[in-house]
Amino acid sequence: MPGASRGRPASASSGAGELGDGSLCLGTYPCRVGLVLPIINIITWILAVGGAITGVFAVADAATRRPDAFAAADKQTKGTWTGITAACAVVLGLAFVGNAFQPQGLLWLAGLTGSLVYLLDVRPRLREVQRGGRW
């Protein structure tokens, strides 16, 4: 009997649903990806925005610190750290503004790593040196 399969009509299959355009979705891979893809895009956008903000903050902080604080903290010079964080901010900013680098990509991760090294290692030492020792 055409249109029927083992006693069921062709339109009554398990996992069937309608897509937004009215066509029938039979629970296939493209239908499942269509449900998850917007969530992935939102997470990617959040990572791109967070990375860009992190990079801009790191370069602004490095540029406003006193040059002698870097030597007193036994870190690289101010010019070196400003250059590193500026390059990282460019890469992280291009991932957000220009879509040149995909968040979670290798170059994006390198940019994020450079900014985080400054923010989590160098910046606390600079703040400690500039404020004096706490007791």
N, C-alpha and C positions, 0 to 999 in steps of 0.2 A: 504494500500500500504506500504510495508516494506521500511524503510529508509526515509520515508517522514512523516512530522508531520504538520497537518493543512495546507497543500498546500506548505510547504517549504521543500527543501531537508535537510537531516540530517546535512550536513556540513555547512549550512548557518544559524547559530544561532547568536543571538545578543551577543556582547561582546567577540566574538571569536577572537583569535589571536594565533600566533605561539610562542612557547617557543624557547629558544636557541638551543635545540636539535632537532628541527623540529616537535615535537609533538604538537598537538592542545591544546590550553589553552582556556577554556570556561569561563573565568572570575571568576573562583572559588577561594576559600580562599587561597590554596597553591600558586596560581599564584600571588596574591596580596602580600602575605608575601614575596615572592621571590623578589619583587621589593623594598620593604621597608627594608628588613633585612640588605643589605649592608650599608644603611644610619645609621641604629641603631648600626652596628658594628663600623663604623667610629666615631660616637659620643661616644661610649663606650671607644674606643681606646684613643680619645682625653681626656676624663675624667681620664683615667688611667695614661696617661703621665703627665697631669697637676697635678694630685694628688701626683705622685711620685716626681716631681720637687718641689712641695710645701713642702712635707715632708723632703726632703733632705736639702732644703734651711733653713727650720725651725731648724733642728738639728744642722746644721753648724753654724747658727747664735747664737743659745743658747750656743754652745760649745765655741765660741770665745768671749763671753761677760765676763766682769770682775765679779768675785763672789760678791764683795761688792755692785755692782750696783743693784743686785736683792734685797738685804736687804734695800738699800736706796729707791728703788721704791715700797717698801712694798709688795713684791711678794714672792712666794716660793723661795727656794734656787736654786742656779745654778744647782746642782746635780739633783734636782727634775725635773726642766724644761728640762734639757738635757735628762733625762730618759724618760719623757713623750713624748718629740718630737722624740726621737730615736725609741721608741715603735711604735709611729704613722708612722714614716718613713718606718719601716719594713713592717707594714701592707699595706701601700700605695705602697711601692716598690714591694711587692709580688703580688699585683693586676696587676702590669704592667709586671714584669719580669716572674713570675711563674704562672700567672693566678690562684693563690690560692684563691684570694678573688675577687668577681665580683664587679666592680664599681657600685654604687647605692645599694650595699649590706649593711647590718647593721654594720658589723665590719669595712668595708671600710669607711662608713660615720662617725663612731666613730673616726677613725684615722684622717680623714680630719678635723673633729671638733677640735680635740686636737691640730693639727698643726695650724689651723686658730685662735684658742684662743690665742696661743702664738704670732702669727704674728700680730694679730689685737688688742690685749689687752696688752700683756706683752712687746713686742718689742718696741712700741712707748713710753711707760713709761721708759724703759731702755735707749733709745736714749735721752730722755729728761733729765734724771738724769746724763748721761755721758757728755752731751753737756753743761749742766747748763740751767737755766731758760732763756727763750727768753723774751726780752723786747723791 
